[in-house]
């Protein structure tokens, strides 16, 4: 994999991370609690989902 492709992949993962984090953080509290998710943990959940 070339340098440019590595940068593109990293940027795409960052966009997915930001979108996932934002969606979790904005989730209605009743839905979040039903899923056993604390909106304050959005960054941890998003990082695990995107980066593994």
PQR file with spaces between the fields and no chain letter, atoms N, CA, C, O and H, PARSE charges and radii, in Angstrom:
ATOM       1  N    UNK     1       0.853   -1.170    0.000 -0.4000 1.5000
ATOM       2  CA   UNK     1       0.000    0.000    0.000 -0.0000 2.0000
ATOM       3  C    UNK     1       0.900    1.235    0.000  0.5500 1.7000
ATOM       4  O    UNK     1       1.858    1.320    0.768 -0.5500 1.4000
ATOM       5  N    UNK     2       0.582    2.175   -0.860 -0.4000 1.5000
ATOM       6  CA   UNK     2       1.382    3.376   -0.960 -0.0000 2.0000
ATOM       7  C    UNK     2       1.024    4.404    0.099  0.5500 1.7000
ATOM       8  O    UNK     2       0.020    4.292    0.801 -0.5500 1.4000
ATOM       9  H    UNK     2      -0.197    2.106   -1.484  0.4000 1.0000
ATOM      10  N    UNK     3       1.870    5.393    0.184 -0.4000 1.5000
ATOM      11  CA   UNK     3       1.699    6.448    1.174 -0.0000 2.0000
ATOM      12  C    UNK     3       0.369    7.175    1.005  0.5500 1.7000
ATOM      13  O    UNK     3      -0.334    7.412    1.987 -0.5500 1.4000
ATOM      14  H    UNK     3       2.686    5.484   -0.387  0.4000 1.0000
ATOM      15  N    UNK     4       0.021    7.526   -0.217 -0.4000 1.5000
ATOM      16  CA   UNK     4      -1.224    8.261   -0.476 -0.0000 2.0000
ATOM      17  C    UNK     4      -2.431    7.416   -0.068  0.5500 1.7000
ATOM      18  O    UNK     4      -3.370    7.929    0.540 -0.5500 1.4000
ATOM      19  H    UNK     4       0.592    7.333   -1.014  0.4000 1.0000
ATOM      20  N    UNK     5      -2.410    6.144   -0.395 -0.4000 1.5000
ATOM      21  CA   UNK     5      -3.523    5.263   -0.029 -0.0000 2.0000
ATOM      22  C    UNK     5      -3.646    5.134    1.489  0.5500 1.7000
ATOM      23  O    UNK     5      -4.753    5.080    2.025 -0.5500 1.4000
ATOM      24  H    UNK     5      -1.647    5.728   -0.889  0.4000 1.0000
ATOM      25  N    UNK     6      -2.515    5.084    2.172 -0.4000 1.5000
ATOM      26  CA   UNK     6      -2.524    5.015    3.633 -0.0000 2.0000
ATOM      27  C    UNK     6      -3.186    6.250    4.228  0.5500 1.7000
ATOM      28  O    UNK     6      -3.975    6.149    5.168 -0.5500 1.4000
ATOM      29  H    UNK     6      -1.616    5.128    1.737  0.4000 1.0000
ATOM      30  N    UNK     7      -2.865    7.409    3.681 -0.4000 1.5000
ATOM      31  CA   UNK     7      -3.462    8.668    4.149 -0.0000 2.0000
ATOM      32  C    UNK     7      -4.962    8.672    3.863  0.5500 1.7000
ATOM      33  O    UNK     7      -5.752    9.087    4.711 -0.5500 1.4000
ATOM      34  H    UNK     7      -2.225    7.492    2.918  0.4000 1.0000
ATOM      35  N    UNK     8      -5.354    8.220    2.691 -0.4000 1.5000
ATOM      36  CA   UNK     8      -6.783    8.160    2.343 -0.0000 2.0000
ATOM      37  C    UNK     8      -7.542    7.227    3.280  0.5500 1.7000
ATOM      38  O    UNK     8      -8.636    7.552    3.742 -0.5500 1.4000
ATOM      39  H    UNK     8      -4.712    7.883    2.002  0.4000 1.0000
ATOM      40  N    UNK     9      -6.958    6.077    3.553 -0.4000 1.5000
ATOM      41  CA   UNK     9      -7.603    5.116    4.452 -0.0000 2.0000
ATOM      42  C    UNK     9      -7.747    5.692    5.861  0.5500 1.7000
ATOM      43  O    UNK     9      -8.786    5.530    6.501 -0.5500 1.4000
ATOM      44  H    UNK     9      -6.070    5.813    3.178  0.4000 1.0000
ATOM      45  N    UNK    10      -6.712    6.358    6.333 -0.4000 1.5000
ATOM      46  CA   UNK    10      -6.763    6.966    7.665 -0.0000 2.0000
ATOM      47  C    UNK    10      -7.826    8.059    7.724  0.5500 1.7000
ATOM      48  O    UNK    10      -8.546    8.174    8.715 -0.5500 1.4000
ATOM      49  H    UNK    10      -5.868    6.489    5.813  0.4000 1.0000
ATOM      50  N    UNK    11      -7.925    8.858    6.669 -0.4000 1.5000
ATOM      51  CA   UNK    11      -8.935    9.924    6.624 -0.0000 2.0000
ATOM      52  C    UNK    11     -10.339    9.333    6.592  0.5500 1.7000
ATOM      53  O    UNK    11     -11.245    9.859    7.238 -0.5500 1.4000
ATOM      54  H    UNK    11      -7.340    8.764    5.863  0.4000 1.0000
ATOM      55  N    UNK    12     -10.528    8.257    5.854 -0.4000 1.5000
ATOM      56  CA   UNK    12     -11.845    7.612    5.781 -0.0000 2.0000
ATOM      57  C    UNK    12     -12.233    7.033    7.142  0.5500 1.7000
ATOM      58  O    UNK    12     -13.383    7.153    7.565 -0.5500 1.4000
ATOM      59  H    UNK    12      -9.793    7.830    5.329  0.4000 1.0000
ATOM      60  N    UNK    13     -11.280    6.410    7.822 -0.4000 1.5000
ATOM      61  CA   UNK    13     -11.561    5.873    9.150 -0.0000 2.0000
ATOM      62  C    UNK    13     -11.892    6.993   10.123  0.5500 1.7000
ATOM      63  O    UNK    13     -12.786    6.847   10.957 -0.5500 1.4000
ATOM      64  H    UNK    13     -10.346    6.313    7.478  0.4000 1.0000
ATOM      65  N    UNK    14     -11.186    8.099   10.025 -0.4000 1.5000
ATOM      66  CA   UNK    14     -11.452    9.233   10.912 -0.0000 2.0000
ATOM      67  C    UNK    14     -12.865    9.773   10.684  0.5500 1.7000
ATOM      68  O    UNK    14     -13.567   10.104   11.640 -0.5500 1.4000
ATOM      69  H    UNK    14     -10.459    8.217    9.347  0.4000 1.0000
ATOM      70  N    UNK    15     -13.280    9.861    9.421 -0.4000 1.5000
ATOM      71  CA   UNK    15     -14.641   10.322    9.120 -0.0000 2.0000
ATOM      72  C    UNK    15     -15.680    9.362    9.695  0.5500 1.7000
ATOM      73  O    UNK    15     -16.680    9.792   10.270 -0.5500 1.4000
ATOM      74  H    UNK    15     -12.710    9.592    8.645  0.4000 1.0000
ATOM      75  N    UNK    16     -15.439    8.053    9.538 -0.4000 1.5000
ATOM      76  CA   UNK    16     -16.368    7.063   10.098 -0.0000 2.0000
ATOM      77  C    UNK    16     -16.417    7.153   11.622  0.5500 1.7000
ATOM      78  O    UNK    16     -17.485    7.038   12.224 -0.5500 1.4000
ATOM      79  H    UNK    16     -14.626    7.703    9.072  0.4000 1.0000
ATOM      80  N    UNK    17     -15.254    7.358   12.239 -0.4000 1.5000
ATOM      81  CA   UNK    17     -15.195    7.509   13.695 -0.0000 2.0000
ATOM      82  C    UNK    17     -16.011    8.719   14.140  0.5500 1.7000
ATOM      83  O    UNK    17     -16.826    8.620   15.057 -0.5500 1.4000
ATOM      84  H    UNK    17     -14.386    7.451   11.750  0.4000 1.0000
ATOM      85  N    UNK    18     -15.792    9.855   13.492 -0.4000 1.5000
ATOM      86  CA   UNK    18     -16.502   11.078   13.875 -0.0000 2.0000
ATOM      87  C    UNK    18     -18.009   10.930   13.696  0.5500 1.7000
ATOM      88  O    UNK    18     -18.784   11.361   14.550 -0.5500 1.4000
ATOM      89  H    UNK    18     -15.130    9.936   12.747  0.4000 1.0000
ATOM      90  N    UNK    19     -18.419   10.325   12.593 -0.4000 1.5000
ATOM      91  CA   UNK    19     -19.847   10.138   12.341 -0.0000 2.0000
ATOM      92  C    UNK    19     -20.460    9.193   13.375  0.5500 1.7000
ATOM      93  O    UNK    19     -21.539    9.465   13.902 -0.5500 1.4000
ATOM      94  H    UNK    19     -17.788    9.975   11.900  0.4000 1.0000
ATOM      95  N    UNK    20     -19.788    8.102   13.660 -0.4000 1.5000
ATOM      96  CA   UNK    20     -20.290    7.134   14.632 -0.0000 2.0000
ATOM      97  C    UNK    20     -20.378    7.759   16.018  0.5500 1.7000
ATOM      98  O    UNK    20     -21.377    7.590   16.716 -0.5500 1.4000
ATOM      99  H    UNK    20     -18.912    7.881   13.232  0.4000 1.0000
ATOM     100  N    UNK    21     -19.329    8.482   16.419 -0.4000 1.5000
ATOM     101  CA   UNK    21     -19.323    9.140   17.726 -0.0000 2.0000
ATOM     102  C    UNK    21     -20.464   10.140   17.838  0.5500 1.7000
ATOM     103  O    UNK    21     -21.153   10.198   18.856 -0.5500 1.4000
ATOM     104  H    UNK    21     -18.517    8.619   15.852  0.4000 1.0000
ATOM     105  N    UNK    22     -20.655   10.918   16.797 -0.4000 1.5000
ATOM     106  CA   UNK    22     -21.720   11.931   16.785 -0.0000 2.0000
ATOM     107  C    UNK    22     -23.098   11.274   16.892  0.5500 1.7000
ATOM     108  O    UNK    22     -23.953   11.743   17.642 -0.5500 1.4000
ATOM     109  H    UNK    22     -20.095   10.871   15.970  0.4000 1.0000
ATOM     110  N    UNK    23     -23.310   10.198   16.148 -0.4000 1.5000
ATOM     111  CA   UNK    23     -24.610    9.517   16.181 -0.0000 2.0000
ATOM     112  C    UNK    23     -24.893    8.908   17.553  0.5500 1.7000
ATOM     113  O    UNK    23     -26.022    8.971   18.038 -0.5500 1.4000
ATOM     114  H    UNK    23     -22.615    9.817   15.538  0.4000 1.0000
ATOM     115  N    UNK    24     -23.888    8.329   18.171 -0.4000 1.5000
ATOM     116  CA   UNK    24     -24.082    7.752   19.501 -0.0000 2.0000
ATOM     117  C    UNK    24     -24.359    8.853   20.518  0.5500 1.7000
ATOM     118  O    UNK    24     -25.254    8.719   21.352 -0.5500 1.4000
ATOM     119  H    UNK    24     -22.970    8.278   17.777  0.4000 1.0000
ATOM     120  N    UNK    25     -23.601    9.932   20.453 -0.4000 1.5000
ATOM     121  CA   UNK    25     -23.767   11.025   21.411 -0.0000 2.0000
ATOM     122  C    UNK    25     -25.132   11.696   21.283  0.5500 1.7000
ATOM     123  O    UNK    25     -25.675   12.186   22.274 -0.5500 1.4000
ATOM     124  H    UNK    25     -22.874   10.042   19.775  0.4000 1.0000
ATOM     125  N    UNK    26     -25.686   11.721   20.087 -0.4000 1.5000
ATOM     126  CA   UNK    26     -26.977   12.377   19.855 -0.0000 2.0000
ATOM     127  C    UNK    26     -28.175   11.432   19.980  0.5500 1.7000
ATOM     128  O    UNK    26     -29.321   11.843   19.801 -0.5500 1.4000
ATOM     129  H    UNK    26     -25.245   11.323   19.283  0.4000 1.0000
ATOM     130  N    UNK    27     -27.902   10.194   20.280 -0.4000 1.5000
ATOM     131  CA   UNK    27     -28.974    9.208   20.412 -0.0000 2.0000
ATOM     132  C    UNK    27     -29.893    9.606   21.569  0.5500 1.7000
ATOM     133  O    UNK    27     -29.408   10.021   22.622 -0.5500 1.4000
ATOM     134  H    UNK    27     -26.970    9.860   20.425  0.4000 1.0000
ATOM     135  N    UNK    28     -31.199    9.486   21.393 -0.4000 1.5000
ATOM     136  CA   UNK    28     -32.109    9.783   22.505 -0.0000 2.0000
ATOM     137  C    UNK    28     -31.754    8.924   23.721  0.5500 1.7000
ATOM     138  O    UNK    28     -31.435    7.742   23.589 -0.5500 1.4000
ATOM     139  H    UNK    28     -31.593    9.148   20.538  0.4000 1.0000
ATOM     140  N    UNK    29     -31.815    9.528   24.887 -0.4000 1.5000
ATOM     141  CA   UNK    29     -31.366    8.854   26.103 -0.0000 2.0000
ATOM     142  C    UNK    29     -32.131    7.561   26.374  0.5500 1.7000
ATOM     143  O    UNK    29     -31.549    6.593   26.862 -0.5500 1.4000
ATOM     144  H    UNK    29     -32.074   10.488   24.994  0.4000 1.0000
ATOM     145  N    UNK    30     -33.424    7.534   26.065 -0.4000 1.5000
ATOM     146  CA   UNK    30     -34.185    6.303   26.320 -0.0000 2.0000
ATOM     147  C    UNK    30     -33.720    5.163   25.419  0.5500 1.7000
ATOM     148  O    UNK    30     -33.682    4.009   25.847 -0.5500 1.4000
ATOM     149  H    UNK    30     -33.897    8.321   25.668  0.4000 1.0000
ATOM     150  N    UNK    31     -33.370    5.476   24.191 -0.4000 1.5000
ATOM     151  CA   UNK    31     -32.849    4.457   23.270 -0.0000 2.0000
ATOM     152  C    UNK    31     -31.471    3.998   23.743  0.5500 1.7000
ATOM     153  O    UNK    31     -31.178    2.802   23.764 -0.5500 1.4000
ATOM     154  H    UNK    31     -33.400    6.413   23.843  0.4000 1.0000
ATOM     155  N    UNK    32     -30.632    4.956   24.119 -0.4000 1.5000
ATOM     156  CA   UNK    32     -29.288    4.618   24.590 -0.0000 2.0000
ATOM     157  C    UNK    32     -29.354    3.701   25.811  0.5500 1.7000
ATOM     158  O    UNK    32     -28.623    2.713   25.894 -0.5500 1.4000
ATOM     159  H    UNK    32     -30.869    5.927   24.101  0.4000 1.0000
ATOM     160  N    UNK    33     -30.219    4.029   26.742 -0.4000 1.5000
ATOM     161  CA   UNK    33     -30.335    3.199   27.944 -0.0000 2.0000
ATOM     162  C    UNK    33     -30.878    1.811   27.619  0.5500 1.7000
ATOM     163  O    UNK    33     -30.467    0.826   28.233 -0.5500 1.4000
ATOM     164  H    UNK    33     -30.812    4.831   26.675  0.4000 1.0000
ATOM     165  N    UNK    34     -31.788    1.725   26.668 -0.4000 1.5000
ATOM     166  CA   UNK    34     -32.291    0.415   26.241 -0.0000 2.0000
ATOM     167  C    UNK    34     -31.170   -0.443   25.663  0.5500 1.7000
ATOM     168  O    UNK    34     -31.173   -1.666   25.811 -0.5500 1.4000
ATOM     169  H    UNK    34     -32.121    2.525   26.169  0.4000 1.0000
ATOM     170  N    UNK    35     -30.216    0.204   25.009 -0.4000 1.5000
ATOM     171  CA   UNK    35     -29.082   -0.507   24.414 -0.0000 2.0000
ATOM     172  C    UNK    35     -27.902   -0.617   25.376  0.5500 1.7000
ATOM     173  O    UNK    35     -26.840   -1.122   25.011 -0.5500 1.4000
ATOM     174  H    UNK    35     -30.213    1.197   24.889  0.4000 1.0000
ATOM     175  N    UNK    36     -28.096   -0.143   26.607 -0.4000 1.5000
ATOM     176  CA   UNK    36     -27.046   -0.151   27.632 -0.0000 2.0000
ATOM     177  C    UNK    36     -25.821    0.642   27.182  0.5500 1.7000
ATOM     178  O    UNK    36     -24.681    0.215   27.361 -0.5500 1.4000
ATOM     179  H    UNK    36     -28.959    0.267   26.903  0.4000 1.0000
ATOM     180  N    UNK    37     -26.089    1.803   26.595 -0.4000 1.5000
ATOM     181  CA   UNK    37     -25.037    2.701   26.120 -0.0000 2.0000
ATOM     182  C    UNK    37     -25.143    4.004   26.888  0.5500 1.7000
ATOM     183  O    UNK    37     -26.230    4.567   27.015 -0.5500 1.4000
ATOM     184  H    UNK    37     -27.015    2.150   26.450  0.4000 1.0000
ATOM     185  N    UNK    38     -24.019    4.484   27.399 -0.4000 1.5000
ATOM     186  CA   UNK    38     -23.981    5.804   28.028 -0.0000 2.0000
ATOM     187  C    UNK    38     -23.449    6.773   26.973  0.5500 1.7000
ATOM     188  O    UNK    38     -22.350    6.569   26.457 -0.5500 1.4000
ATOM     189  H    UNK    38     -23.136    4.026   27.296  0.4000 1.0000
ATOM     190  N    UNK    39     -24.203    7.822   26.642 -0.4000 1.5000
ATOM     191  CA   UNK    39     -23.763    8.753   25.596 -0.0000 2.0000
ATOM     192  C    UNK    39     -22.372    9.336   25.848  0.5500 1.7000
ATOM     193  O    UNK    39     -21.679    9.707   24.900 -0.5500 1.4000
ATOM     194  H    UNK    39     -25.096    7.988   27.061  0.4000 1.0000
ATOM     195  N    UNK    40     -21.962    9.420   27.101 -0.4000 1.5000
ATOM     196  CA   UNK    40     -20.624    9.915   27.417 -0.0000 2.0000
ATOM     197  C    UNK    40     -19.517    8.969   26.975  0.5500 1.7000
ATOM     198  O    UNK    40     -18.355    9.365   26.896 -0.5500 1.4000
ATOM     199  H    UNK    40     -22.525    9.119   27.871  0.4000 1.0000
ATOM     200  N    UNK    41     -19.870    7.731   26.691 -0.4000 1.5000
ATOM     201  CA   UNK    41     -18.895    6.744   26.217 -0.0000 2.0000
ATOM     202  C    UNK    41     -18.849    6.660   24.697  0.5500 1.7000
ATOM     203  O    UNK    41     -18.269    5.725   24.146 -0.5500 1.4000
ATOM     204  H    UNK    41     -20.815    7.410   26.755  0.4000 1.0000
ATOM     205  N    UNK    42     -19.446    7.615   24.024 -0.4000 1.5000
ATOM     206  CA   UNK    42     -19.529    7.579   22.560 -0.0000 2.0000
ATOM     207  C    UNK    42     -18.154    7.451   21.920  0.5500 1.7000
ATOM     208  O    UNK    42     -17.994    6.709   20.951 -0.5500 1.4000
ATOM     209  H    UNK    42     -19.917    8.375   24.472  0.4000 1.0000
ATOM     210  N    UNK    43     -17.163    8.160   22.444 -0.4000 1.5000
ATOM     211  CA   UNK    43     -15.829    8.109   21.845 -0.0000 2.0000
ATOM     212  C    UNK    43     -15.201    6.721   21.973  0.5500 1.7000
ATOM     213  O    UNK    43     -14.508    6.268   21.061 -0.5500 1.4000
ATOM     214  H    UNK    43     -17.294    8.762   23.232  0.4000 1.0000
ATOM     215  N    UNK    44     -15.435    6.055   23.082 -0.4000 1.5000
ATOM     216  CA   UNK    44     -14.875    4.713   23.283 -0.0000 2.0000
ATOM     217  C    UNK    44     -15.549    3.708   22.352  0.5500 1.7000
ATOM     218  O    UNK    44     -14.883    2.892   21.716 -0.5500 1.4000
ATOM     219  H    UNK    44     -15.998    6.423   23.822  0.4000 1.0000
ATOM     220  N    UNK    45     -16.865    3.777   22.281 -0.4000 1.5000
ATOM     221  CA   UNK    45     -17.628    2.853   21.436 -0.0000 2.0000
ATOM     222  C    UNK    45     -17.281    3.066   19.966  0.5500 1.7000
ATOM     223  O    UNK    45     -17.082    2.103   19.225 -0.5500 1.4000
ATOM     224  H    UNK    45     -17.406    4.440   22.798  0.4000 1.0000
ATOM     225  N    UNK    46     -17.208    4.324   19.549 -0.4000 1.5000
ATOM     226  CA   UNK    46     -16.889    4.629   18.150 -0.0000 2.0000
ATOM     227  C    UNK    46     -15.480    4.172   17.793  0.5500 1.7000
ATOM     228  O    UNK    46     -15.261    3.620   16.715 -0.5500 1.4000
ATOM     229  H    UNK    46     -17.370    5.105   20.151  0.4000 1.0000
ATOM     230  N    UNK    47     -14.529    4.396   18.683 -0.4000 1.5000
ATOM     231  CA   UNK    47     -13.154    3.976   18.408 -0.0000 2.0000
ATOM     232  C    UNK    47     -13.078    2.464   18.237  0.5500 1.7000
ATOM     233  O    UNK    47     -12.417    1.970   17.324 -0.5500 1.4000
ATOM     234  H    UNK    47     -14.706    4.844   19.560  0.4000 1.0000
ATOM     235  N    UNK    48     -13.757    1.729   19.119 -0.4000 1.5000
ATOM     236  CA   UNK    48     -13.755    0.266   19.019 -0.0000 2.0000
ATOM     237  C    UNK    48     -14.422   -0.193   17.725  0.5500 1.7000
ATOM     238  O    UNK    48     -13.947   -1.128   17.079 -0.5500 1.4000
ATOM     239  H    UNK    48     -14.294    2.131   19.861  0.4000 1.0000
ATOM     240  N    UNK    49     -15.512    0.456   17.348 -0.4000 1.5000
ATOM     241  CA   UNK    49     -16.243    0.066   16.139 -0.0000 2.0000
ATOM     242  C    UNK    49     -15.433    0.315   14.872  0.5500 1.7000
ATOM     243  O    UNK    49     -15.482   -0.486   13.939 -0.5500 1.4000
ATOM     244  H    UNK    49     -15.898    1.215   17.873  0.4000 1.0000
ATOM     245  N    UNK    50     -14.698    1.405   14.831 -0.4000 1.5000
ATOM     246  CA   UNK    50     -13.987    1.778   13.605 -0.0000 2.0000
ATOM     247  C    UNK    50     -12.579    1.198   13.557  0.5500 1.7000
ATOM     248  O    UNK    50     -12.168    0.646   12.537 -0.5500 1.4000
ATOM     249  H    UNK    50     -14.658    2.056   15.589  0.4000 1.0000
ATOM     250  N    UNK    51     -11.847    1.322   14.648 -0.4000 1.5000
ATOM     251  CA   UNK    51     -10.436    0.933   14.636 -0.0000 2.0000
ATOM     252  C    UNK    51     -10.188   -0.476   15.166  0.5500 1.7000
ATOM     253  O    UNK    51      -9.093   -1.019   15.013 -0.5500 1.4000
ATOM     254  H    UNK    51     -12.181    1.771   15.477  0.4000 1.0000
ATOM     255  N    UNK    52     -11.201   -1.060   15.784 -0.4000 1.5000
ATOM     256  CA   UNK    52     -11.061   -2.428   16.281 -0.0000 2.0000
ATOM     257  C    UNK    52     -10.514   -2.524   17.669  0.5500 1.7000
ATOM     258  O    UNK    52     -10.352   -3.625   18.194 -0.5500 1.4000
ATOM     259  H    UNK    52     -12.090   -0.619   15.908  0.4000 1.0000
